[in-house]
Amino acid sequence: MAVPRRPGSRRVPTDVQAAWLRRGSDQPGGKLPLFDERGQRVKKPVVDACLKAGWAERWFDNPLKPDWLVCRLTDAGRTALAGETATAKTVAVAVAETVDGVDERQGALI
């Protein structure tokens, strides 16, 4: 399994990275797609960033297309996606607690 290069770095994938990783979560073995929903190749910087973060790992070499990276989702990638969901829920709760642009706690102090 790939180990993150910088453990203190980004803990949550960007929107583009998360979208790519999510597509592997329901595939057999966690296989990540080579192409996006529009049929375009997934950009190499997206794949490289996920590999470096440990969210994806190289699975096997494609003998017919050696320049294609066949990757799969790692446990760290699944955890990062779960953390992304938790972060989104936290933001949603914070927004719901705000009334007319003023936090309820702040209103109680006024």
C-alpha positions in Angstrom: 0.0 0.0 0.0 1.3 3.5 -0.8 2.3 5.6 2.2 1.7 9.4 2.0 4.9 11.3 1.2 4.1 14.1 3.6 1.8 13.0 6.4 1.1 16.5 7.6 0.0 17.7 4.1 -3.6 17.8 2.7 -5.9 15.4 4.4 -8.9 15.9 2.1 -8.9 15.6 -1.7 -9.9 18.4 -3.9 -13.2 18.2 -5.7 -11.7 16.8 -8.9 -9.6 14.3 -7.0 -12.6 13.2 -4.8 -14.8 12.8 -7.9 -12.1 10.5 -9.5 -11.6 8.5 -6.2 -15.4 8.2 -5.7 -15.7 6.5 -9.1 -13.5 3.7 -7.8 -15.4 3.1 -4.6 -18.1 0.9 -6.2 -15.8 -0.9 -8.7 -14.5 -4.4 -8.1 -11.1 -4.1 -6.4 -11.5 -0.4 -6.2 -10.4 0.1 -9.8 -10.1 3.7 -10.7 -11.2 4.8 -14.2 -8.8 5.9 -16.9 -11.4 8.2 -18.4 -13.9 10.7 -17.0 -17.6 10.8 -17.6 -17.2 12.6 -20.9 -14.7 10.1 -22.3 -11.6 12.3 -21.7 -8.5 10.8 -20.0 -8.2 11.7 -16.3 -5.5 14.3 -16.1 -2.1 13.1 -15.0 -1.7 15.7 -12.2 -4.9 14.4 -10.6 -3.6 10.8 -10.7 -0.1 11.8 -9.5 -1.5 13.9 -6.6 -3.7 11.0 -5.4 -0.8 8.5 -5.7 1.5 10.8 -3.7 -1.2 11.3 -1.0 -1.6 7.5 -0.7 -5.3 7.6 -1.8 -4.6 5.5 -4.9 -1.9 3.0 -5.8 -0.7 1.5 -9.0 -2.4 -1.8 -9.6 -0.7 -3.4 -12.5 1.0 -2.5 -15.8 -1.0 -2.6 -18.9 1.1 -4.4 -21.6 -0.9 -3.0 -24.5 -0.8 0.6 -23.2 2.3 0.9 -21.0 1.8 4.7 -20.6 -1.6 4.2 -18.9 -1.5 4.1 -15.1 -4.0 1.5 -13.9 -4.7 2.4 -10.3 -7.0 1.4 -7.5 -8.4 3.1 -4.5 -6.6 2.4 -1.2 -8.0 2.3 2.3 -6.4 5.7 2.9 -8.4 6.9 -0.1 -11.6 5.5 1.3 -10.8 7.2 4.6 -10.1 10.5 2.9 -13.5 10.3 1.1 -15.2 9.6 4.4 -13.4 12.6 5.9 -14.5 14.8 3.0 -18.1 13.7 3.7 -17.7 14.5 7.4 -16.3 17.9 6.6 -19.2 18.7 4.2 -21.6 17.7 6.9 -19.9 19.9 9.5 -20.1 22.9 7.1 -23.8 22.1 6.5 -24.5 22.0 10.2 -22.6 25.3 10.7 -24.7 27.0 8.0 -27.9 25.6 9.4 -27.1 27.0 12.9 -26.6 30.5 11.4 -29.8 32.6 11.5 -30.0 35.6 9.3 -26.2 35.7 9.0 -25.8 35.8 12.8 -24.7 32.8 14.8 -27.4 31.8 17.4 -24.7 31.8 20.1 -23.7 35.4 19.2 -27.4 36.5 19.2 -27.8 35.1 22.8 -25.0 37.4 23.9 -26.5 40.6 22.4 
